[in-house]
């Protein structure tokens, strides 16, 4: 009906204006460069192994690969509600992926729900605008309050359902922020097999090179103290299906300086620094260093952006090319990532 068409057009023009584009349907302008808190929870797991407990480019919902799979990625989560879901481009300049949190096993919440509530034309135009600026828009699944293995969710069925949600909602892919700590800490292999089956189900509908599939494990899950294998076992089975790992190096009372973050962890979580994880067989370009934006975004693990820039530079000088992940927008934005990249991959270089 006409009133529905007019309403959709108004929403689209408002959203485009928020991205810094002229609100003119005939305009061929280029994009500029440049709250309600979640009940779903942040990617802030606290695994304890000492106890027994590519770039893609898309339009209209499909994506085609561009760039190299080993290009560094700069990934930011967004969970706090925004009226137009995506912020203006100048506020996220320097990132390559913007992840909407969270798609739960029970359905979308927070930013993921806000995105789904936009009409299809608006979603496609917003994503096209971001894609043209070099930023992919994906959804993040689960987070800190969802425990799909412990809840006995069928991984194959849920994987198919979530993959279809990605397709239906015109996104570039999905991030698997699995934080079922109790299931993994059982060390009986069930959590690992759940993740393997779930990843295979995602890829059955989200082919590689067309859609991004990433995982966001806590760093201790790469420790050899997990006798069931944890993420080393997951990587062995489906690592070739995962584009990269947004490794959470926070909330562990560890990884708070360049040495323990990048090169040698303490005995608390042995062999789980960036370099040590790579040495265990995970390709270094698939390891993205994840950090909180501010002290309010995690219990611990914060490194000042200037100091983090030095850590990133040191690792890059030794051959690492992964990139950086941050939780979360708006506490991190263009200024934060510009600082963190300044000594390694400067924004705009």
N, C-alpha and C positions, 0 to 999 in steps of 0.2 A: 504494500500500500504506500501511497505517496508520503504519509507522515513518517513511516518507518524509514523510507529512503532519505528524507530530509534529516531525520535524527542521526542516521549513520554518517551522513556527510558532515554534520556538525561535529560529531565525535572525532572523525578523521582529521578535519581541519584543526581542531583544538590540539590533537596529539601531534600533528606535524609542526604546529607553532611551538609546542613545548620542546621539540627537537632542534629548534633554531631555523626552521624552514619557513619561507613565506607562505601564508595561508591563502594560496591562490591555485586552484585546480589546474590552471594552464601554465603555471610557472615551471620552467626547466632549470631552476636554480640548483646549484650544488650545495650539499649540506655544509654547515660550518664545521671547522675543526674544533677541534678543540679537545600521619604515621601512626601507623598502628603496628605494634610489635607482634611478631609471630607467636602462635601457640605451637607451631611445628617444631621449633628448636633449631639451633645452629649446628654446623658441622664441628662439634667440639667434643668428640669422644675422648675417653680417658682409659684406653686399653692398658692392662697391666700384665705383661708377659712373665712377671716373676711370681704370679699366683696361679692357682689351678682354675682358678676361675678364668684437525689440520686445517688447518684452515679449510673451511668450506664456504661456498658462495651459493646463496639460494634466492629464489623468488617464487612466491606463491606456494610455499610449503615444501618444495623439493630443493635439494642442495647438490652442488657439484664441487668436486675437490679443486682447490687452488693452493699454490705454494707447496712447500716441502713438509713432510711429516716431521722432519727434524727442526723446523723453524721454531724458535722460542715462542711460548705462549704466555699471555698475561691475562689472567683469569680473575673475575670478580663476581662474588655472590651478591644477590639482592633479595632480602627477605622482608624488609620494612615496606609497608604498603605505600604506593604512590598513585595518584589519581590517573595518570597516563601510563603507568607501569614502567616505561622506559624513560630515563632522565635525558635532558638535553645532551647532545653529542659532546659539547665542549667539556662537560663534567666527567666524561669517561674516555677522553682522548688518551691514548697510550695503552688501552686494553685491546685484546683480540677476542675475548669471549665474555659475554654477560649472561650469568646463570640465574634464572628465576627460581626462588625457593618457595615452597617445596611441593612436590607431587608425592603424596603419601600413599600407602597401600589402601587407604580408604578414600582417596580422591585428592584433588588439588586444594591447597591452602595458601593464604598470604599472596605473594606476588604471582605464583603459578595460577591461583584462582582468579586474580585480577586480569591476567593475560587471557585466560579462557573466556572471561566475560566480555571482552572486546568483540566487536563484530569482525567477521573474517576479512573484509576489505581493509579495516583499520590495522589488524594484525599483520597482514601481508605488506602493507605500505610501510609500517613502522620497521618491520624486519628488513625490508628492502633498503630503507634508508640507513639502518645500522650496517648491513652487509656492504653497502657501497662505501662506507667509511672504514671498512676492514674489521668490523666487529660481528661475531656470530652470536645469535641469541638461542640459548638452550634452556632446558628445565633441569633442576636438580631434584633427585628422588630421595625420599626417606628422611635424612637428617637425624638429629639427636633424640627425637621422641618416638621414632618408629622402629620397631624391632620385628621385621617380617619373618625371620626364621623362628624366633621364639613364639610369634603369633601363628605359626603353622600356615603361613601363606604359601600357596603353590607357586614355585619360582617360574615354571614354564608359563602358566596361565597369567601370572602377574606381569611377566616380561612382555608377553604379547599385548596385554591390555595397556601397559605404559607406552610401549612402542607405538601403538595405534593412537594414543593420546598425543604423542609428539607429532605424528603425521596430521591428525585432525586439527591440531592447533598451530600448524604452520611454523614449526620450529626447526632449528638446525641440528638438534640432537638432544642428548640426555647425559647428565652426570649422575653416577651412582654413589651417593653419599651414605653408604651402608655403615651404621653404627650400632649393630646388634652386639653389644659388648659381651653380654652373658652367653650368647650362642658361640661366639668366637673363643671365649675363655674356657669353655668346656673342653676344647682341644680334642674333640671326637671326630672332626672332619665334616660334620654336618653343615656348619656355616660355610666352609670352603666349597662344598658341593652345591649348596644353595646358590652361591654367587656364580659358580660356573654355569649352572643350568639357566639362571636368570640372564646372564650375559649372552649366552647362545640364543635365547629366545628374543632378546632385544635385536641382535644382529640378523635374525631371520627376517625381520621386517624393516630394519634400518641398515641397509648395506653400507659397508665401508667405502669411503671416498664420496659418499653422498650425504651421510649423516655422521656427526661426532658422537662417540660413546667414550666417556671418561669415567674413572673411579676416583674416590677420595678417601683412601684408607688413612687411619692414624699411623704414624711412623713406626711405633713398636710392633705393628703387625708384620713387619718385614724381618723381625728378629728370629734367629734360629732357635730361640728358647721355646717357640711355639712348635711343639713336636708334631702337630697335625699339619704344619706348613703355613697356616694363615695366608697372607697375601703372596708368599713365595709359591705356594701351591696353586693359588688362583692364577698367577701369572704363567706358571708352567702349562696350565690347561687352556687358558683363553687369552693369554697376553697379546697374541697377535690380533685379537679382536678389539682390544682396548687401545684407543689412540694415545692416551697418556694417563698418568696418575697425579692427581692434585693432593700431594701428601701433606697431611696435617701435622706439622711440626710445632704443636702447641697443646696446652692443657696436659702436659706430661711432667712438669717440673724438670724439664730437660730442653736441649736445643736452644739455649738462650744466649749463645755467643757464636762467633763464626766457626770456632774449632769444633764444638759439639754438634752444631747444625750441619756443617758442610763436610767435615773431614774425619772426626773420630768421636763417637758418642761415649758416654761413661758406661760403667758396668751396670748401671740401672737398666738400660735398654741396649745391650751390647750389639755393635755392628749395625746401627740404624741411622747413622748420619747419611747424608746424601751420597758421599763417595763410597761408603761401605755398602749401602744398598745396591749401588751400581755394580760394585765388585762382586756381589752375590749373583749377578746374572740378569739384572733388570737394565735394559738399555738406558744410558744416561739421558738421552734426549726425551725419554718418556717420564722422567722424574721432575715434577714441578714442585718448587718449594712453597709450601703454604704457611702463611702467617696471619695473625689478627691485625686489624688496622689500629686499634687502640686498646688500652687496658680494659675498657668496658666490653670488648668483643671476645674476651677469653679469660679464663681464670689465671693463666700464666703463659709464658712463652713469647711475650712481646719483645721485639727488637726495634729500636728507633729506626725510622726509614733511612736516615743517613748511614747508620751503622749497617743496616741490612744491605744497602747499596754496596758497601765494601765487601760484605760476605759474598754477594752475587758476583762481584768483579773477581774475587779470588777463585771462586769455583769456575767461572768462565775461563779464566786464564789457564786452568788445568784441563780444559777441553769440554766442560759441561755446556750444554746448549738448551736446557729444559725450559726455564722460565719461572714465573712467580704467580702464585695464587694468593688472594686476600679475602678474608671474611671481615667486614662486608661494606657495601655501599649503604649510606652515604658517608660513613666514617672514613672510608678510603675513596678517593676520587682521582681526578686527573693530576692533582698536585702530588698525591702520595705515590702514584706509580711513576710519575716523572722523576721524582727523587730516587726511588728504588732502582730505576733503570739508568740513572745518569752516568754511572761509571762502567757500564757494560753494553747495554743496547739503548742508547739515548733516544728518547721519543723524537721522531721527526728526522732521524739520521738516515 
